[in-house]
């Protein structure tokens, strides 16, 4: 029993990473109306930013702030230089542009940092024990960081004027524009939020595993699966689906092996698209 509880705890931490990255995807899709394939590489940038900040200051908090700022900056620059210029193009054009942006970011990080794996140099900490179940203190701190990021995002979305404007644009962009809501301000706020959230997810993933230019690309499929599973455009659904998917992947590891657990995300995505395309929390298109 202790073994399975340990897997569930590991799955919850993994699920928070997936949920944060899925939240970034669903925020962009809900407001900008296209799937942002550069989310994974924004995660990688956040991980490198946090790694550099941690090495310079010795503080994970300072590193996390630097990583989140890097993610927010690349999000805003991507919008101003690329996505705003293509705003009148089709969703497919925006998707292709985001794929291109992701490749550019990945190549730039490969040149800047090399393709070898880097790790966060953290002190070894004796695990706590809850009965027979070992609990890593670092996992609790990472879960706290992820929870804090989620509180900030949902606080912005539901408790601030800019959050209300963002939700108004997501519900009906034309009506929001007629009501005097500035699209540029909403979009800049969106990309700051989406970029920072993806960067925090990348930092947590980097601390749990290793940092490399390809790490975010490897995490993109579970993120998209969770966004679709939760209901594309639903922030709450993205987080809930991420947690479910993270736990499911870890619990499945003894049966399918570490290498193939990623396939579970693909299976979930296909199943949801076939059986319930709107996901767990998504709305019927006709009800909008």
C-alpha positions, 0 to 999 in steps of 0.5 A: 500500500505504501508503494501506491501511496508514494506513486499517488503523491509523485503523481500529484506533483507531476499533475501540478506541472501538467495542470499549470502548462495546460492552464497556460494553453487553455488561457491562450485558446480561450481568449486568443482562439488558437493552440499555442505550441510554443508553451513547452519551450516557454516552460524550458525558458522558465526552467533555465531562467530559474536555474540561472537565478538560483545559481547567481543568488542561491535562492529558489524563490529569486530563481523562480521570479526570474524564470516567471519574468522570462516566460512573461517577457517571451509571451508578450514579445511573441504576441507583439512581434508575431501573433498580433501581426497575424490576428486576422489570419486563420487559427491554423496560421497562428498555430504554425507561427507558434510552432515556428516560435517554439523551434526558434526558442529551442534552437536559441536555448540550445546555442546558449546553454548547449544540449547537455542536461543541467540540474538544480544543485539542491541540498539533500534532505532526509525524507519525512515519513507518514507511517511507512510512506516516505514524503520528500520535503522538496515535493511539498515545497514544489506543490506549495509553489504550484499552488501559489501560482494557481492562486495568483492566476485565479485571483487575477482572473476572478478578482481583478478588473483585467481578469473580468475583461479577459473573461468577457473577451473569452465569452464574446470578443465582439461584444467585449470590443463594443463595450469598450474593452481594449483588446491590446491590454487584454492580450498583453495581460493574457500573454504575461499570465500564460507565459509566467504560468508556463515558466513556473511549470517548467521550473518545477519540472526542471527541479524534479528532473533535469533541464535541457532544451528539449524538456518542454517539448517532451511535456507538451503532449501531456499538457495538450491532453490535459487541456482537452480532457478538462475542456479547452478554454476551462481554467479549472478543467485544465488543472483538474485534468492535469492532476488526474493525468499526472496520477494516472501516469505515475500509477501506470508506470509499474505496468507500462514502464517509465518510457511508455507512460507518456503514451497514456496522455495520447490515449486519453486525448484520443479517447476524450476527442472521440467520446466527449470532445468538449471535455470534463468542464467544457461547454457545448458550442451551441450554448455559448 
